[in-house]
């Protein structure tokens, strides 16, 4: 499974931002301190998150970042994809060449796992993560999230 710190940190930082933004933007320095993530790494991640329309920056004194869309419409998958993270359990990256340039015997198994993981992450929203943090409840997905038109 290749979900690296990039995807994990992006989700953690977005959740921190969503919880603490209130009526003022949150600085990356504050997120960095609370989550123990390098400031320079956060700057790289937030550049990508901003380009993907998930966050917006506020310049000047009291500036920082805000969530740019409804948290019910932002999935964990959206966040991970925004920072160019690939979720792939295959050894070949989906190229079907991991066994002497041929597809391995378990390729379909790992491809199906990729699908299930993506399906799950597409159905967990930032709003659900915030609610679970504020209410101390486990994130439970009961039904598929409907995509905004």
N, C-alpha and C positions, 0 to 999 in steps of 0.2 A: 504494500500500500504506500503510495507516494504522496501523502498529504504532509507537506513540510511545514516548517515554522512560519513560512510566509502566509499560508492560508490560515493557520491557527492564530497567528498574531493579528491578522486582518480582522478575523471574526471577534477576537477578544477586544481589540481597539474599537471596533464599531459598537460592540455591546457597551463598553465603557462610555463612549460618546453618547449613546442613546439613553443611558441611565442618568448621566450627569449634566446633560446640556441645559435643561430647564429653560430659563428665559435669557441665558447668555451663552455665547459660544464657548467651547472647551478648547484649551490650548493643547498642542501635542506634548508640550513639556509636562503638563499635568497628567495626561494619559501615560506618558513615559514613566513618570514617578510612581503612579498608582499600580501600573501593570508590570513594571520592571522590564520594559522594552526600550531598546536604544532609540534615542530621539532621531538620529539620522535614518534609522530603519523605518520608523514611523513616517518620516517625511517622504520616503520613497513609496511606502504603501498608500499614504493619503493622496499623493499625486495621482496614482492609478485609480483610487476610489473616486476622486474628484472628476477625473476624465470619464469615468463610467457613470457619472451622475448620481452616485450614492451619497456623496457628501458635498457641501459647498463651503467655501472658505469665506471668512469675514475678515477684512483687512483693518489695520489701524489699532489704536489702543482699545483694549477689551476684545480684540479679535480672536479668532480661532476657527474652529470647525463646527458645523451643524449637520444634522441628518438632512438630506436634500429631498427625500421622498417619504411617503407614508410608510411607517415601519411594518405595517401589515403587508405591504407589497414588496418588501426587500427580503429575499430568502438567503439562507446561509450559502446556498449555491451561487447566488448573485455576487455575494461578497468574495467568495473564493475565486470565481471566474474573473472578477474585476482586477485581481492582482496577478492574473495569468497563471494561476495555480492549476495544475492538472490532477485530477483524481483518477488514478489508474492502478488497478491491482495486477495487471498483466506485466510480465517481464519485458515484453517487446514494445510496449507503448501502443498496442493495437495494430502493429505492423505485421503480425503473424510470421515473425522470422526469428523467434527466440530459440529454436531447436535446429541448429545447423541450417539456418536460413529457411526453415520450414515452421509451420505452426506446431506448437507443442500440444500434447494430448489433452491438457487441461485448459486450453485457451478459452473455450466456451464457458467453462466454470467461472473464470476470472472476469470475462466480459460480462456475464450475468451479474456478478457481484458489483462490478462498476455501475451497472444500470440501477441496481437496488440502492446503492449508496447515493447516487445522484438523485434518484427519486425521493429518497428520504430527505436529503439536504435541500431539495427544491420545495419541500413541504414544511420546513421549519423556518418560521419568519423571525425577523429581528424583534418584532413585538412579542412573540412567544418567549424568546430568550429573556427579554426585559421582565416580562411577567413572572417567569420562573425565578429570576434573581430577586425580584422585589417580594414575591410571595413565598419563596423558599420551596417552590414546587418543582418537581421533575418535568422536563419537557415531554409532553405526550402528544403524539400525532394521531388523531382519531379519524380524520378524513383528509382527502387531498385538498390542498389550497387551490382556489380558483385563480387563474391568471387574469390580471387586469387586461382589459381589451385595449 
